Amino acid sequence: MSKPRIALISYSPLAVGGIETHLLQIFHGLGKEFDFTVLGVLADPFLSSVEALGIACVPLAPAPKFGADALLRLGGEFRERRIDLVHTHDTRGGLLGRIAARRAGIPAIHTVHTPSFFLPQNPLSVQATGWPNDCWPDMPPTG
């Protein structure tokens, strides 16, 4: 039986930082059990580290938040690589990756690294999610 194929997506430049460290930990811990593909805005030293582990890398161009071209590209990559699960890692990657995954009928998960859309100071996110401000008791109420 083949290993499950997981696409990891980030539109934040992947060079050095928290997302990169997180992904490398995943690869070291689970690399023998899963077939990973990184789709992202890739740069060294992260790119070299991932390639040295034998992880497939697909460079993506920066994309607008609702970029139709990016959605089409991701969907094509998912189909071509027969992806079983999409794991997104930044706000833009989460938005585009989860939409493309849903359109392709593939389950998706998101790891929040920079919660710019989910903070209670953002009135739009509070209104859209209905999350009460008491989820973050140390935060001042909005609105």
A tleap script that builds the chain and sets N, CA, C and O, in Angstrom:
source leaprc.protein.ff14SB
mol = sequence {
  NMET SER LYS PRO ARG ILE ALA LEU ILE SER
  TYR SER PRO LEU ALA VAL GLY GLY ILE GLU
  THR HIE LEU LEU GLN ILE PHE HIE GLY LEU
  GLY LYS GLU PHE ASP PHE THR VAL LEU GLY
  VAL LEU ALA ASP PRO PHE LEU SER SER VAL
  GLU ALA LEU GLY ILE ALA CYS VAL PRO LEU
  ALA PRO ALA PRO LYS PHE GLY ALA ASP ALA
  LEU LEU ARG LEU GLY GLY GLU PHE ARG GLU
  ARG ARG ILE ASP LEU VAL HIE THR HIE ASP
  THR ARG GLY GLY LEU LEU GLY ARG ILE ALA
  ALA ARG ARG ALA GLY ILE PRO ALA ILE HIE
  THR VAL HIE THR PRO SER PHE PHE LEU PRO
  GLN ASN PRO LEU SER VAL GLN ALA THR GLY
  TRP PRO ASN ASP CYS TRP PRO ASP MET PRO
  PRO THR CGLY
}
set mol.1.N position { 0.843 -1.184 0.000 }
set mol.1.CA position { 0.000 0.000 0.000 }
set mol.1.C position { 0.888 1.246 0.000 }
set mol.1.O position { 1.898 1.297 0.701 }
set mol.2.N position { 0.503 2.242 -0.786 }
set mol.2.CA position { 1.311 3.466 -0.844 }
set mol.2.C position { 1.043 4.354 0.368 }
set mol.2.O position { 0.000 4.258 1.015 }
set mol.3.N position { 1.993 5.201 0.649 }
set mol.3.CA position { 1.867 6.122 1.772 }
set mol.3.C position { 0.849 7.215 1.424 }
set mol.3.O position { 0.753 7.617 0.265 }
set mol.4.N position { 0.089 7.701 2.417 }
set mol.4.CA position { -0.810 8.825 2.158 }
set mol.4.C position { -0.016 10.048 1.694 }
set mol.4.O position { 1.070 10.327 2.202 }
set mol.5.N position { -0.572 10.766 0.728 }
set mol.5.CA position { 0.089 11.942 0.139 }
set mol.5.C position { -0.507 13.216 0.737 }
set mol.5.O position { -1.714 13.449 0.673 }
set mol.6.N position { 0.368 14.026 1.315 }
set mol.6.CA position { -0.058 15.258 1.979 }
set mol.6.C position { 0.606 16.452 1.315 }
set mol.6.O position { 1.825 16.488 1.148 }
set mol.7.N position { -0.213 17.431 0.936 }
set mol.7.CA position { 0.293 18.701 0.408 }
set mol.7.C position { 0.330 19.714 1.537 }
set mol.7.O position { -0.668 19.920 2.227 }
set mol.8.N position { 1.481 20.347 1.727 }
set mol.8.CA position { 1.655 21.397 2.733 }
set mol.8.C position { 1.784 22.719 1.991 }
set mol.8.O position { 2.647 22.868 1.126 }
set mol.9.N position { 0.928 23.680 2.328 }
set mol.9.CA position { 0.845 24.917 1.544 }
set mol.9.C position { 1.099 26.133 2.412 }
set mol.9.O position { 0.569 26.253 3.516 }
set mol.10.N position { 1.936 27.051 1.882 }
set mol.10.CA position { 2.154 28.359 2.505 }
set mol.10.C position { 2.486 29.372 1.427 }
set mol.10.O position { 3.357 29.140 0.589 }
set mol.11.N position { 1.789 30.494 1.455 }
set mol.11.CA position { 2.125 31.594 0.558 }
set mol.11.C position { 3.028 32.620 1.239 }
set mol.11.O position { 3.462 33.580 0.602 }
set mol.12.N position { 3.316 32.426 2.527 }
set mol.12.CA position { 4.345 33.237 3.174 }
set mol.12.C position { 5.685 32.727 2.663 }
set mol.12.O position { 5.863 31.516 2.525 }
set mol.13.N position { 6.631 33.616 2.378 }
set mol.13.CA position { 7.934 33.138 1.895 }
set mol.13.C position { 8.558 32.174 2.909 }
set mol.13.O position { 8.729 32.517 4.079 }
set mol.14.N position { 8.892 30.982 2.456 }
set mol.14.CA position { 9.465 29.957 3.326 }
set mol.14.C position { 10.983 29.982 3.187 }
set mol.14.O position { 11.532 29.498 2.198 }
set mol.15.N position { 11.650 30.547 4.178 }
set mol.15.CA position { 13.117 30.603 4.205 }
set mol.15.C position { 13.596 30.197 5.600 }
set mol.15.O position { 14.216 29.147 5.765 }
set mol.16.N position { 13.308 31.034 6.603 }
set mol.16.CA position { 13.684 30.772 7.990 }
set mol.16.C position { 12.565 31.309 8.867 }
set mol.16.O position { 12.124 32.443 8.677 }
set mol.17.N position { 12.099 30.515 9.826 }
set mol.17.CA position { 11.076 31.010 10.731 }
set mol.17.C position { 10.252 29.900 11.348 }
set mol.17.O position { 10.617 28.725 11.295 }
set mol.18.N position { 9.130 30.297 11.937 }
set mol.18.CA position { 8.282 29.375 12.679 }
set mol.18.C position { 7.614 28.321 11.815 }
set mol.18.O position { 7.614 27.141 12.167 }
set mol.19.N position { 7.039 28.734 10.678 }
set mol.19.CA position { 6.399 27.753 9.800 }
set mol.19.C position { 7.442 26.754 9.311 }
set mol.19.O position { 7.188 25.549 9.290 }
set mol.20.N position { 8.602 27.246 8.923 }
set mol.20.CA position { 9.662 26.383 8.419 }
set mol.20.C position { 10.099 25.370 9.480 }
set mol.20.O position { 10.255 24.186 9.184 }
set mol.21.N position { 10.293 25.831 10.702 }
set mol.21.CA position { 10.683 24.944 11.798 }
set mol.21.C position { 9.619 23.882 12.032 }
set mol.21.O position { 9.929 22.705 12.215 }
set mol.22.N position { 8.368 24.312 12.025 }
set mol.22.CA position { 7.244 23.404 12.216 }
set mol.22.C position { 7.224 22.320 11.126 }
set mol.22.O position { 7.070 21.136 11.424 }
set mol.23.N position { 7.380 22.736 9.868 }
set mol.23.CA position { 7.362 21.775 8.767 }
set mol.23.C position { 8.528 20.793 8.855 }
set mol.23.O position { 8.349 19.595 8.637 }
set mol.24.N position { 9.702 21.288 9.171 }
set mol.24.CA position { 10.855 20.389 9.302 }
set mol.24.C position { 10.642 19.367 10.425 }
set mol.24.O position { 11.051 18.213 10.296 }
set mol.25.N position { 10.012 19.781 11.514 }
set mol.25.CA position { 9.697 18.839 12.589 }
set mol.25.C position { 8.719 17.772 12.107 }
set mol.25.O position { 8.864 16.597 12.443 }
set mol.26.N position { 7.726 18.176 11.322 }
set mol.26.CA position { 6.778 17.210 10.759 }
set mol.26.C position { 7.522 16.215 9.871 }
set mol.26.O position { 7.311 15.007 9.980 }
set mol.27.N position { 8.385 16.714 9.000 }
set mol.27.CA position { 9.106 15.833 8.079 }
set mol.27.C position { 9.995 14.845 8.826 }
set mol.27.O position { 10.038 13.665 8.478 }
set mol.28.N position { 10.705 15.320 9.851 }
set mol.28.CA position { 11.591 14.438 10.614 }
set mol.28.C position { 10.786 13.406 11.406 }
set mol.28.O position { 11.204 12.255 11.540 }
set mol.29.N position { 9.629 13.823 11.931 }
set mol.29.CA position { 8.833 12.916 12.749 }
set mol.29.C position { 7.955 11.958 11.962 }
set mol.29.O position { 7.721 10.832 12.401 }
set mol.30.N position { 7.467 12.387 10.809 }
set mol.30.CA position { 6.486 11.588 10.069 }
set mol.30.C position { 6.886 11.260 8.639 }
set mol.30.O position { 6.098 10.680 7.892 }
set mol.31.N position { 8.100 11.624 8.251 }
set mol.31.CA position { 8.534 11.472 6.872 }
set mol.31.C position { 8.526 10.056 6.339 }
set mol.31.O position { 8.426 9.853 5.129 }
set mol.32.N position { 8.629 9.072 7.218 }
set mol.32.CA position { 8.617 7.680 6.763 }
set mol.32.C position { 7.195 7.152 6.578 }
set mol.32.O position { 6.981 6.147 5.900 }
set mol.33.N position { 6.233 7.836 7.182 }
set mol.33.CA position { 4.850 7.365 7.136 }
set mol.33.C position { 4.006 8.037 6.053 }
set mol.33.O position { 2.976 7.502 5.644 }
set mol.34.N position { 4.448 9.224 5.586 }
set mol.34.CA position { 3.666 9.997 4.629 }
set mol.34.C position { 4.539 10.466 3.482 }
set mol.34.O position { 5.754 10.607 3.618 }
set mol.35.N position { 3.902 10.702 2.359 }
set mol.35.CA position { 4.572 11.261 1.182 }
set mol.35.C position { 4.190 12.740 1.114 }
set mol.35.O position { 3.073 13.079 0.722 }
set mol.36.N position { 5.119 13.619 1.498 }
set mol.36.CA position { 4.853 15.053 1.581 }
set mol.36.C position { 5.244 15.780 0.299 }
set mol.36.O position { 6.198 15.408 -0.383 }
set mol.37.N position { 4.488 16.816 -0.006 }
set mol.37.CA position { 4.832 17.772 -1.057 }
set mol.37.C position { 4.627 19.163 -0.487 }
set mol.37.O position { 3.553 19.465 0.035 }
set mol.38.N position { 5.637 20.012 -0.580 }
set mol.38.CA position { 5.525 21.400 -0.135 }
set mol.38.C position { 5.208 22.261 -1.348 }
set mol.38.O position { 5.940 22.249 -2.337 }
set mol.39.N position { 4.115 23.006 -1.266 }
set mol.39.CA position { 3.756 23.977 -2.293 }
set mol.39.C position { 3.838 25.347 -1.638 }
set mol.39.O position { 3.103 25.623 -0.689 }
set mol.40.N position { 4.724 26.211 -2.132 }
set mol.40.CA position { 4.861 27.500 -1.485 }
set mol.40.C position { 5.839 28.418 -2.173 }
set mol.40.O position { 6.453 28.076 -3.184 }
set mol.41.N position { 5.964 29.596 -1.591 }
set mol.41.CA position { 6.959 30.580 -2.011 }
set mol.41.C position { 8.237 30.162 -1.287 }
set mol.41.O position { 8.414 30.466 -0.108 }
set mol.42.N position { 9.128 29.462 -1.998 }
set mol.42.CA position { 10.249 28.755 -1.389 }
set mol.42.C position { 11.570 29.491 -1.562 }
set mol.42.O position { 11.826 30.090 -2.607 }
set mol.43.N position { 12.408 29.443 -0.529 }
set mol.43.CA position { 13.735 30.061 -0.582 }
set mol.43.C position { 14.669 29.277 0.343 }
set mol.43.O position { 14.219 28.510 1.194 }
set mol.44.N position { 15.967 29.483 0.161 }
set mol.44.CA position { 16.961 28.884 1.048 }
set mol.44.C position { 17.035 29.683 2.339 }
set mol.44.O position { 16.778 30.887 2.325 }
set mol.45.N position { 17.376 29.055 3.442 }
set mol.45.CA position { 17.893 27.701 3.596 }
set mol.45.C position { 16.810 26.621 3.692 }
set mol.45.O position { 17.138 25.435 3.636 }
set mol.46.N position { 15.538 26.990 3.833 }
set mol.46.CA position { 14.474 25.996 3.961 }
set mol.46.C position { 14.419 25.070 2.748 }
set mol.46.O position { 14.338 23.852 2.907 }
set mol.47.N position { 14.461 25.625 1.549 }
set mol.47.CA position { 14.355 24.823 0.334 }
set mol.47.C position { 15.435 23.744 0.298 }
set mol.47.O position { 15.136 22.582 0.024 }
set mol.48.N position { 16.672 24.108 0.569 }
set mol.48.CA position { 17.775 23.134 0.564 }
set mol.48.C position { 17.571 22.048 1.613 }
set mol.48.O position { 17.836 20.873 1.358 }
set mol.49.N position { 17.100 22.442 2.792 }
set mol.49.CA position { 16.870 21.471 3.872 }
set mol.49.C position { 15.803 20.463 3.490 }
set mol.49.O position { 15.948 19.267 3.742 }
set mol.50.N position { 14.738 20.946 2.883 }
set mol.50.CA position { 13.627 20.069 2.502 }
set mol.50.C position { 14.037 19.145 1.357 }
set mol.50.O position { 13.742 17.950 1.378 }
set mol.51.N position { 14.710 19.700 0.370 }
set mol.51.CA position { 15.166 18.875 -0.755 }
set mol.51.C position { 16.149 17.802 -0.291 }
set mol.51.O position { 16.148 16.693 -0.825 }
set mol.52.N position { 16.984 18.119 0.694 }
set mol.52.CA position { 17.938 17.136 1.221 }
set mol.52.C position { 17.214 15.960 1.892 }
set mol.52.O position { 17.757 14.858 1.969 }
set mol.53.N position { 16.013 16.195 2.366 }
set mol.53.CA position { 15.212 15.127 2.980 }
set mol.53.C position { 14.442 14.322 1.934 }
set mol.53.O position { 13.784 13.336 2.268 }
set mol.54.N position { 14.523 14.741 0.672 }
set mol.54.CA position { 13.812 14.041 -0.389 }
set mol.54.C position { 12.348 14.417 -0.504 }
set mol.54.O position { 11.559 13.690 -1.107 }
set mol.55.N position { 11.984 15.552 0.074 }
set mol.55.CA position { 10.596 16.034 0.020 }
set mol.55.C position { 10.400 16.780 -1.296 }
set mol.55.O position { 11.226 17.610 -1.676 }
set mol.56.N position { 9.304 16.481 -1.986 }
set mol.56.CA position { 8.993 17.184 -3.235 }
set mol.56.C position { 8.630 18.641 -2.932 }
set mol.56.O position { 7.913 18.925 -1.973 }
set mol.57.N position { 9.132 19.554 -3.756 }
set mol.57.CA position { 8.876 20.988 -3.590 }
set mol.57.C position { 8.313 21.552 -4.889 }
set mol.57.O position { 8.837 21.299 -5.974 }
set mol.58.N position { 7.233 22.321 -4.757 }
set mol.58.CA position { 6.602 22.970 -5.906 }
set mol.58.C position { 6.575 24.463 -5.626 }
set mol.58.O position { 5.825 24.916 -4.762 }
set mol.59.N position { 7.391 25.240 -6.352 }
set mol.59.CA position { 7.386 26.684 -6.115 }
set mol.59.C position { 6.079 27.319 -6.594 }
set mol.59.O position { 5.585 27.021 -7.681 }
set mol.60.N position { 5.539 28.197 -5.758 }
set mol.60.CA position { 4.349 28.963 -6.106 }
set mol.60.C position { 4.711 30.440 -6.149 }
set mol.60.O position { 5.522 30.914 -5.354 }
set mol.61.N position { 4.115 31.148 -7.067 }
set mol.61.CA position { 4.282 32.604 -7.119 }
set mol.61.C position { 3.384 33.225 -6.051 }
set mol.61.O position { 2.344 32.659 -5.715 }
set mol.62.N position { 3.774 34.382 -5.514 }
set mol.62.CA position { 2.865 35.080 -4.604 }
set mol.62.C position { 1.513 35.277 -5.284 }
set mol.62.O position { 1.440 35.488 -6.494 }
set mol.63.N position { 0.443 35.204 -4.488 }
set mol.63.CA position { -0.905 35.276 -5.064 }
set mol.63.C position { -1.773 36.238 -4.274 }
set mol.63.O position { -1.576 36.410 -3.071 }
set mol.64.N position { -2.736 36.870 -4.943 }
set mol.64.CA position { -3.705 37.682 -4.200 }
set mol.64.C position { -4.616 36.781 -3.373 }
set mol.64.O position { -4.713 35.582 -3.636 }
set mol.65.N position { -5.277 37.350 -2.383 }
set mol.65.CA position { -6.104 36.563 -1.469 }
set mol.65.C position { -7.150 35.724 -2.181 }
set mol.65.O position { -7.412 34.591 -1.777 }
set mol.66.N position { -7.743 36.254 -3.217 }
set mol.66.CA position { -8.788 35.517 -3.924 }
set mol.66.C position { -8.372 35.257 -5.364 }
set mol.66.O position { -9.169 35.435 -6.285 }
set mol.67.N position { -7.128 34.839 -5.561 }
set mol.67.CA position { -6.580 34.639 -6.890 }
set mol.67.C position { -7.120 33.387 -7.566 }
set mol.67.O position { -6.829 32.269 -7.141 }
set mol.68.N position { -7.913 33.580 -8.624 }
set mol.68.CA position { -8.468 32.447 -9.367 }
set mol.68.C position { -7.358 31.599 -9.966 }
set mol.68.O position { -7.458 30.372 -9.978 }
set mol.69.N position { -6.296 32.233 -10.466 }
set mol.69.CA position { -5.179 31.476 -11.035 }
set mol.69.C position { -4.539 30.566 -9.986 }
set mol.69.O position { -4.184 29.424 -10.279 }
set mol.70.N position { -4.395 31.082 -8.763 }
set mol.70.CA position { -3.804 30.277 -7.688 }
set mol.70.C position { -4.703 29.093 -7.351 }
set mol.70.O position { -4.207 27.988 -7.132 }
set mol.71.N position { -6.014 29.305 -7.307 }
set mol.71.CA position { -6.939 28.205 -7.026 }
set mol.71.C position { -6.844 27.121 -8.090 }
set mol.71.O position { -6.813 25.930 -7.778 }
set mol.72.N position { -6.800 27.545 -9.346 }
set mol.72.CA position { -6.686 26.581 -10.448 }
set mol.72.C position { -5.363 25.819 -10.380 }
set mol.72.O position { -5.323 24.606 -10.581 }
set mol.73.N position { -4.294 26.539 -10.097 }
set mol.73.CA position { -2.972 25.895 -10.000 }
set mol.73.C position { -2.945 24.868 -8.879 }
set mol.73.O position { -2.467 23.750 -9.068 }
set mol.74.N position { -3.462 25.249 -7.700 }
set mol.74.CA position { -3.476 24.305 -6.578 }
set mol.74.C position { -4.313 23.073 -6.914 }
set mol.74.O position { -3.889 21.944 -6.667 }
set mol.75.N position { -5.491 23.290 -7.473 }
set mol.75.CA position { -6.340 22.156 -7.840 }
set mol.75.C position { -5.649 21.220 -8.810 }
set mol.75.O position { -5.744 20.000 -8.680 }
set mol.76.N position { -4.950 21.792 -9.789 }
set mol.76.CA position { -4.195 20.982 -10.752 }
set mol.76.C position { -3.089 20.178 -10.084 }
set mol.76.O position { -2.890 19.005 -10.400 }
set mol.77.N position { -2.372 20.809 -9.163 }
set mol.77.CA position { -1.307 20.106 -8.433 }
set mol.77.C position { -1.887 18.975 -7.581 }
set mol.77.O position { -1.310 17.890 -7.508 }
set mol.78.N position { -3.025 19.231 -6.940 }
set mol.78.CA position { -3.652 18.200 -6.107 }
set mol.78.C position { -4.023 16.984 -6.960 }
set mol.78.O position { -3.774 15.843 -6.571 }
set mol.79.N position { -4.618 17.241 -8.119 }
set mol.79.CA position { -5.020 16.130 -8.997 }
set mol.79.C position { -3.794 15.397 -9.547 }
set mol.79.O position { -3.732 14.168 -9.513 }
set mol.80.N position { -2.824 16.155 -10.052 }
set mol.80.CA position { -1.635 15.548 -10.654 }
set mol.80.C position { -0.880 14.673 -9.657 }
set mol.80.O position { -0.384 13.603 -10.012 }
set mol.81.N position { -0.796 15.128 -8.425 }
set mol.81.CA position { -0.025 14.415 -7.401 }
set mol.81.C position { -0.892 13.460 -6.581 }
set mol.81.O position { -0.398 12.798 -5.669 }
set mol.82.N position { -2.174 13.391 -6.906 }
set mol.82.CA position { -3.132 12.514 -6.216 }
set mol.82.C position { -3.051 12.717 -4.695 }
set mol.82.O position { -2.866 11.769 -3.933 }
set mol.83.N position { -3.194 13.960 -4.288 }
set mol.83.CA position { -3.090 14.348 -2.881 }
set mol.83.C position { -4.282 13.793 -2.094 }
set mol.83.O position { -5.420 13.830 -2.562 }
set mol.84.N position { -4.000 13.278 -0.892 }
set mol.84.CA position { -5.028 12.725 -0.010 }
set mol.84.C position { -5.475 13.710 1.065 }
set mol.84.O position { -6.608 13.638 1.542 }
set mol.85.N position { -4.586 14.634 1.449 }
set mol.85.CA position { -4.879 15.598 2.508 }
set mol.85.C position { -4.118 16.883 2.224 }
set mol.85.O position { -2.958 16.847 1.814 }
set mol.86.N position { -4.768 18.012 2.441 }
set mol.86.CA position { -4.128 19.325 2.300 }
set mol.86.C position { -3.946 19.896 3.701 }
set mol.86.O position { -4.885 19.929 4.496 }
set mol.87.N position { -2.725 20.345 3.993 }
set mol.87.CA position { -2.409 20.956 5.290 }
set mol.87.C position { -1.857 22.350 5.013 }
set mol.87.O position { -0.768 22.497 4.457 }
set mol.88.N position { -2.615 23.366 5.403 }
set mol.88.CA position { -2.220 24.750 5.124 }
set mol.88.C position { -1.608 25.396 6.357 }
set mol.88.O position { -1.860 24.975 7.486 }
set mol.89.N position { -0.772 26.459 6.116 }
set mol.89.CA position { 0.044 26.984 7.210 }
set mol.89.C position { 0.101 28.488 7.345 }
set mol.89.O position { 0.780 28.967 8.252 }
set mol.90.N position { -0.542 29.246 6.535 }
set mol.90.CA position { -0.576 30.690 6.735 }
set mol.90.C position { -1.942 31.175 6.286 }
set mol.90.O position { -2.724 30.407 5.726 }
set mol.91.N position { -2.230 32.437 6.528 }
set mol.91.CA position { -3.565 32.950 6.249 }
set mol.91.C position { -3.942 32.809 4.780 }
set mol.91.O position { -5.012 32.289 4.465 }
set mol.92.N position { -3.090 33.256 3.891 }
set mol.92.CA position { -3.397 33.179 2.454 }
set mol.92.C position { -3.399 31.735 1.967 }
set mol.92.O position { -4.280 31.334 1.206 }
set mol.93.N position { -2.419 30.959 2.403 }
set mol.93.CA position { -2.388 29.545 2.049 }
set mol.93.C position { -3.606 28.809 2.576 }
set mol.93.O position { -4.148 27.923 1.914 }
set mol.94.N position { -4.032 29.190 3.783 }
set mol.94.CA position { -5.220 28.580 4.370 }
set mol.94.C position { -6.475 28.892 3.588 }
set mol.94.O position { -7.316 28.022 3.361 }
set mol.95.N position { -6.591 30.126 3.183 }
set mol.95.CA position { -7.770 30.532 2.422 }
set mol.95.C position { -7.796 29.845 1.061 }
set mol.95.O position { -8.770 29.174 0.721 }
set mol.96.N position { -6.732 30.011 0.285 }
set mol.96.CA position { -6.693 29.444 -1.065 }
set mol.96.C position { -6.621 27.915 -1.038 }
set mol.96.O position { -7.308 27.244 -1.809 }
set mol.97.N position { -5.795 27.373 -0.157 }
set mol.97.CA position { -5.620 25.923 -0.099 }
set mol.97.C position { -6.878 25.188 0.303 }
set mol.97.O position { -7.191 24.137 -0.256 }
set mol.98.N position { -7.608 25.730 1.272 }
set mol.98.CA position { -8.830 25.047 1.715 }
set mol.98.C position { -9.936 25.151 0.676 }
set mol.98.O position { -10.712 24.210 0.504 }
set mol.99.N position { -10.021 26.282 -0.020 }
set mol.99.CA position { -11.012 26.397 -1.098 }
set mol.99.C position { -10.686 25.415 -2.214 }
set mol.99.O position { -11.568 24.704 -2.695 }
set mol.100.N position { -9.415 25.373 -2.631 }
set mol.100.CA position { -9.006 24.454 -3.704 }
set mol.100.C position { -9.213 22.999 -3.280 }
set mol.100.O position { -9.643 22.173 -4.086 }
set mol.101.N position { -8.911 22.685 -2.027 }
set mol.101.CA position { -9.109 21.317 -1.539 }
set mol.101.C position { -10.587 20.945 -1.560 }
set mol.101.O position { -10.951 19.851 -1.990 }
set mol.102.N position { -11.421 21.843 -1.103 }
set mol.102.CA position { -12.860 21.562 -1.100 }
set mol.102.C position { -13.369 21.331 -2.520 }
set mol.102.O position { -14.150 20.412 -2.768 }
set mol.103.N position { -12.919 22.173 -3.445 }
set mol.103.CA position { -13.333 22.013 -4.845 }
set mol.103.C position { -12.870 20.684 -5.414 }
set mol.103.O position { -13.533 20.115 -6.281 }
set mol.104.N position { -11.729 20.181 -4.931 }
set mol.104.CA position { -11.185 18.914 -5.413 }
set mol.104.C position { -11.700 17.710 -4.621 }
set mol.104.O position { -11.369 16.569 -4.944 }
set mol.105.N position { -12.505 17.958 -3.592 }
set mol.105.CA position { -13.033 16.867 -2.778 }
set mol.105.C position { -12.014 16.240 -1.853 }
set mol.105.O position { -12.116 15.061 -1.515 }
set mol.106.N position { -11.016 17.037 -1.437 }
set mol.106.CA position { -9.937 16.547 -0.581 }
set mol.106.C position { -10.082 17.185 0.801 }
set mol.106.O position { -10.305 18.392 0.892 }
set mol.107.N position { -9.961 16.407 1.874 }
set mol.107.CA position { -10.011 17.014 3.206 }
set mol.107.C position { -8.817 17.939 3.422 }
set mol.107.O position { -7.743 17.738 2.855 }
set mol.108.N position { -9.033 18.958 4.256 }
set mol.108.CA position { -7.981 19.937 4.540 }
set mol.108.C position { -7.982 20.278 6.021 }
set mol.108.O position { -9.022 20.284 6.680 }
set mol.109.N position { -6.791 20.561 6.525 }
set mol.109.CA position { -6.624 21.050 7.888 }
set mol.109.C position { -5.761 22.308 7.820 }
set mol.109.O position { -5.027 22.514 6.853 }
set mol.110.N position { -5.854 23.143 8.847 }
set mol.110.CA position { -5.094 24.386 8.875 }
set mol.110.C position { -4.420 24.538 10.230 }
set mol.110.O position { -5.064 24.380 11.267 }
set mol.111.N position { -3.143 24.841 10.225 }
set mol.111.CA position { -2.418 25.179 11.443 }
set mol.111.C position { -2.275 26.695 11.479 }
set mol.111.O position { -1.719 27.300 10.563 }
set mol.112.N position { -2.785 27.300 12.548 }
set mol.112.CA position { -2.721 28.758 12.686 }
set mol.112.C position { -1.353 29.132 13.231 }
set mol.112.O position { -0.998 28.756 14.348 }
set mol.113.N position { -0.588 29.871 12.442 }
set mol.113.CA position { 0.705 30.390 12.874 }
set mol.113.C position { 0.609 31.885 13.154 }
set mol.113.O position { 1.222 32.394 14.093 }
set mol.114.N position { -0.159 32.572 12.338 }
set mol.114.CA position { -0.357 34.022 12.487 }
set mol.114.C position { -1.848 34.289 12.354 }
set mol.114.O position { -2.354 34.402 11.238 }
set mol.115.N position { -2.554 34.391 13.461 }
set mol.115.CA position { -4.014 34.431 13.423 }
set mol.115.C position { -4.604 35.795 13.065 }
set mol.115.O position { -5.420 36.328 13.817 }
set mol.116.N position { -4.208 36.356 11.948 }
set mol.116.CA position { -4.646 37.705 11.606 }
set mol.116.C position { -6.140 37.811 11.370 }
set mol.116.O position { -6.714 38.878 11.588 }
set mol.117.N position { -6.790 36.740 10.929 }
set mol.117.CA position { -8.226 36.818 10.683 }
set mol.117.C position { -9.052 36.418 11.892 }
set mol.117.O position { -10.275 36.564 11.872 }
set mol.118.N position { -8.414 35.916 12.950 }
set mol.118.CA position { -9.170 35.331 14.031 }
set mol.118.C position { -9.072 36.073 15.356 }
set mol.118.O position { -9.680 35.658 16.343 }
set mol.119.N position { -8.333 37.141 15.389 }
set mol.119.CA position { -8.198 37.876 16.639 }
set mol.119.C position { -9.483 38.644 16.953 }
set mol.119.O position { -10.130 39.169 16.047 }
set mol.120.N position { -9.845 38.709 18.217 }
set mol.120.CA position { -11.086 39.404 18.557 }
set mol.120.C position { -11.038 40.909 18.285 }
set mol.120.O position { -12.084 41.557 18.270 }
set mol.121.N position { -9.827 41.489 18.068 }
set mol.121.CA position { -9.769 42.905 17.732 }
set mol.121.C position { -10.287 43.148 16.325 }
set mol.121.O position { -10.615 44.284 15.981 }
set mol.122.N position { -10.368 42.121 15.516 }
set mol.122.CA position { -10.846 42.260 14.154 }
set mol.122.C position { -12.368 42.129 14.185 }
set mol.122.O position { -12.876 41.011 14.264 }
set mol.123.N position { -13.121 43.251 14.123 }
set mol.123.CA position { -14.581 43.193 14.245 }
set mol.123.C position { -15.230 42.300 13.199 }
set mol.123.O position { -16.254 41.673 13.469 }
set mol.124.N position { -14.642 42.236 12.007 }
set mol.124.CA position { -15.216 41.390 10.966 }
set mol.124.C position { -15.170 39.922 11.374 }
set mol.124.O position { -16.140 39.192 11.169 }
set mol.125.N position { -14.041 39.479 11.953 }
set mol.125.CA position { -13.953 38.074 12.341 }
set mol.125.C position { -14.895 37.765 13.498 }
set mol.125.O position { -15.480 36.682 13.543 }
set mol.126.N position { -15.051 38.701 14.435 }
set mol.126.CA position { -15.976 38.485 15.546 }
set mol.126.C position { -17.399 38.379 15.013 }
set mol.126.O position { -18.154 37.495 15.417 }
set mol.127.N position { -17.760 39.274 14.113 }
set mol.127.CA position { -19.109 39.262 13.547 }
set mol.127.C position { -19.328 38.005 12.703 }
set mol.127.O position { -20.385 37.380 12.788 }
set mol.128.N position { -18.346 37.634 11.898 }
set mol.128.CA position { -18.499 36.495 10.990 }
set mol.128.C position { -18.545 35.166 11.738 }
set mol.128.O position { -19.283 34.262 11.347 }
set mol.129.N position { -17.765 35.040 12.810 }
set mol.129.CA position { -17.683 33.767 13.518 }
set mol.129.C position { -18.651 33.689 14.678 }
set mol.129.O position { -19.025 32.595 15.099 }
set mol.130.N position { -19.063 34.834 15.202 }
set mol.130.CA position { -19.907 34.830 16.373 }
set mol.130.C position { -19.162 34.476 17.642 }
set mol.130.O position { -19.773 34.248 18.686 }
set mol.131.N position { -17.824 34.429 17.553 }
set mol.131.CA position { -17.043 34.082 18.730 }
set mol.131.C position { -17.220 35.156 19.793 }
set mol.131.O position { -17.061 36.343 19.510 }
set mol.132.N position { -17.546 34.750 21.002 }
set mol.132.CA position { -17.673 35.750 22.069 }
set mol.132.C position { -16.304 36.253 22.511 }
set mol.132.O position { -15.302 35.542 22.427 }
set mol.133.N position { -16.289 37.468 22.972 }
set mol.133.CA position { -15.024 38.041 23.435 }
set mol.133.C position { -14.483 37.322 24.659 }
set mol.133.O position { -13.289 37.418 24.945 }
set mol.134.N position { -15.341 36.595 25.399 }
set mol.134.CA position { -14.817 35.926 26.587 }
set mol.134.C position { -13.960 34.707 26.242 }
set mol.134.O position { -13.427 34.058 27.143 }
set mol.135.N position { -13.817 34.382 24.935 }
set mol.135.CA position { -12.862 33.341 24.543 }
set mol.135.C position { -11.438 33.799 24.849 }
set mol.135.O position { -10.542 32.985 25.069 }
set mol.136.N position { -11.249 35.114 24.858 }
set mol.136.CA position { -9.950 35.706 25.157 }
set mol.136.C position { -10.167 36.671 26.315 }
set mol.136.O position { -10.285 37.875 26.091 }
set mol.137.N position { -10.224 36.167 27.560 }
set mol.137.CA position { -10.604 37.016 28.692 }
set mol.137.C position { -9.675 38.196 28.931 }
set mol.137.O position { -10.102 39.190 29.518 }
set mol.138.N position { -8.426 38.123 28.500 }
set mol.138.CA position { -7.498 39.230 28.714 }
set mol.138.C position { -7.598 40.310 27.658 }
set mol.138.O position { -6.940 41.345 27.760 }
set mol.139.N position { -8.422 40.076 26.636 }
set mol.139.CA position { -8.547 41.020 25.534 }
set mol.139.C position { -9.705 41.969 25.810 }
set mol.139.O position { -10.737 41.546 26.331 }
set mol.140.N position { -9.551 43.243 25.469 }
set mol.140.CA position { -10.659 44.164 25.654 }
set mol.140.C position { -11.776 43.838 24.663 }
set mol.140.O position { -11.502 43.378 23.555 }
set mol.141.N position { -13.037 44.072 25.053 }
set mol.141.CA position { -14.140 43.808 24.132 }
set mol.141.C position { -14.073 44.705 22.894 }
set mol.141.O position { -13.549 45.818 22.942 }
set mol.142.N position { -14.608 44.200 21.799 }
set mol.142.CA position { -14.663 44.989 20.570 }
set mol.142.C position { -16.059 45.568 20.398 }
set mol.142.O position { -17.042 45.081 20.957 }
set mol.143.N position { -16.100 46.631 19.598 }
set mol.143.CA position { -17.384 47.227 19.200 }
set mol.143.C position { -18.059 47.844 20.323 }
set mol.143.O position { -19.150 48.390 20.164 }
savepdb mol mol.pdb
quit
